[in-house]
Amino acid sequence: MVTSRSAACGANTRSGLRGLYAITPDWADTRRLITVSEAILAGGCRILQYRNKSASDCHRQEQGVALRGLTRRFDALLIINDDADLALFTEADGAHLGEEDGELAAARARMGRGAILGASCYQSLDLARRLAKSAARAGADYLAFGSFFASPTKPLARRADPALLNAARREFGLPVCAIGGITLDNAASLLAAGADMLAVISALYDAADPQRATERFIQLFEDNTP
């Protein structure tokens, strides 16, 4: 079951999802992960995705539960990457699914209408159109596009055209998230192109001062608010 807090968040996801979207790196050291995530949340980030492709199921559960407690303390959303079962186990606010991570409709049926579901659309409006049909059946709450810049996490990922962001917003009426190599130097261009959320890994978790880096990203959103 999703928590009552998750249900409340889900009720307004399509109109209210905006801002910095921190994504965790594949760190085995849980203490380090929590320490840096805490600094990012202290800097004002209110959307955190747990993503760890290399850990065991047991380790992912341990880290996910720890992050759930941390995000509750900061009244932030916790999204689990690729794993609806883990999202349910940790009582997260939702899950983010890639193209090969299962059907949105099945995840929605398992997690309930209150959960937040995001979907990766990569560089494709055609894929977004297919996913948007699921959204009409209470599928996706937001659509993610990328990679927009060279990414240390996915160095071989194909590049996306920033024009996708405004096109997707106009066509689907859902919040759109930009991902891939986003830094303080290039983030403003994606906000200008129509991104509602900026998904960031390295520029936060590898920053010398993660809290300060978070504050600077959030200032970009404030500077780009109409």
N, C-alpha and C positions, 0 to 999 in steps of 0.2 A: 504494500500500500504506500502511496505517496503521502507525505505529511500534509496536515491542513495548511501549513505555511506554503508548501509547494502549490497546492490548489489555488491559494490566493494569488500567488505570483503568476500562475498560468492564466488566470482570468484576464489579464491585461497584457500578455506577452506581445501580441502582434502590434500593439500601438506603443508599448513602453520599452522595448528592448533597444537600448542605445548606450554607447560609451565604450570604454576600454575593456577588452575581453582578454584576460590573461590566460595563457595555456602553459601548463607545467611541462618541463623537460623530462626526459627519461632518467631521472636520478634515482639511484638505489638507496642513497642516504636519506632516510625519512626525516631525520632531525634537520638536515640542511634544507630539504624541501619545505618543511613547515616554517622554518625560520625566514626564508626568503619570501615565501607566500604571505606570511604575516606582514612583512615589510611592504609588500605590494598592496595588500588590503588596507594597511594603515595609511598608505598614500592616497587612498580613495577609490581604488578599483572595486567594483561591485559585481563583476561577473568573472568567475574562475572556472576553467575547464581542467579536469584531471585527465591527463593523457600520458600513459606509460606503456609503450609497445614491448618492452623487454622484460618486465617483471613477471614473476609467477602470480597465479591467481591469489594465493595467500598474501603475498606482498602487496598486490594491488588493493586487496580488501583493507589491509592495515593502513596503507597510505590514504585510501579513499575515506575511511572512517575518520582519520585524523584531520583531513581537510574539511570534512563535513562539520566537525566541531569548530574548526577555525572560522569557516564562513558563517556559521550561525552567530558566532561572537561578533562578527562585523556586519551582520545583517546583509550578507552578500549571497548571490546565487552560486550554486555548485552544479556544473554540468559534467557528465561523465562521457568521455570519448568512446564511441564504438561499442558500448556494452550496456544494454538495458538491464541485464541481470545485476550488474554491479551498481548501477544507478538505484535500483530498488533496494539492494543490500545496504547501501550507505544512506538511504533516504535522501538522495540528492534531489535537486529541483528539476533535473531533466537529463537528457542524453543528446549527444551529437553523433549522427551516423554518416559514414561515408558510403560510396556507391556499392561496396561489397559487404556492408555490415548489417544487412537485413532490411526488410521492408518497413517503411514508416508506419503503415497501417497496423502491422503486427506489434511494433513497439508502442504505438498509441493504445492498442487494446490491452497490453500488459501494464502500462504505466498510468493509464487514466487520462482524462481530459485536462486535468490540472497541470500535468507535467509539461515542461518546455522541451520541444524537439527541434533540433537543428539538422540541416541536411547540406552536405557538400555538393556543390554544383561544378566545381573545378573551373574550366574555361568555357562552359557550355550553357547557352540560353535554352537549347533544346532539352537538355537534362533538367534544367530548372522548370521548364514547362511541364514535363512529366511529373516532377515532384510537386508542382503547384496543384496538380489534380488531386494528389494525396492531401495537400493542405486544405483543399475544399472539403475533404472528408475528415477534417480535424487531424491532419497529418503534421506538416512542418509549421513551426512558428517563425522560423527565420531561415534564410538561404545564405550559404557561404560561397564565395568565389575566390579563386587564387590559383597559382601563386602570382602575385603582382611584381615581385622583385626576387632577386636571387636569395634563396633561403638556405641557411646552414642546416636546417632540419630536414628539408627535402631538396637537395641540390639539383636533382634531375627533373624536378617538376616543370611542366610546361607553363609558360607565362600566360597570364590573363590580361585582357584589354580593360583598362579602367572604365571604358564606356559601358561595359557590362553592368556596372553598379546602378547607374541611373536608369538604364533600360530595364533592368529587373525590378527596380522600385516602381516604375511606371506600369509595367505589365502585370505584376503579381500582387502589388499592394502589401508586401511583407517586408519586414526589416531585412536589410542585407548586411552581411559581414564580409570584410576584406581580410585576407590572410596571405602570408608569404613574404618574408624578408622585410617586414615593416619596421622602420626606425623613426626616431624623432626627426630625421632629416627629410624623409619622404612621406610621412603620415598625412600631412596637410593636403597633399595632392589627392589622396584617396577620399578624404572628407569632402573636398571640393567636387570630386567625381560622384558623390552620392552615398558613400558608405555610412551606415548607421552605427556600425561597430567595427573596431579594429582589433583583430586577433594577433597577439604579440607573445612571442616566446623569448628569444635570445636577447632582445633589447631591454627586457625586464629582468629575466633570471640571470643573465650574465653581466648586468650592469654593476659598476663599482658601488653605486648607491641605488638599490632597487626602489626604495621609497621615493627618492627624489626623481628618478626616471618616471615613475608612475605619476607623480604630481605634474610633471611636464607634459606627459601625454594627455592628462585630463585637462590641462590648460588649453591644449589644442582644440579639444571639443568645445570648451567654453568660448574660445575665440571664433569658432565656426558656427555658433548657435545663431540662427536668424533673429 
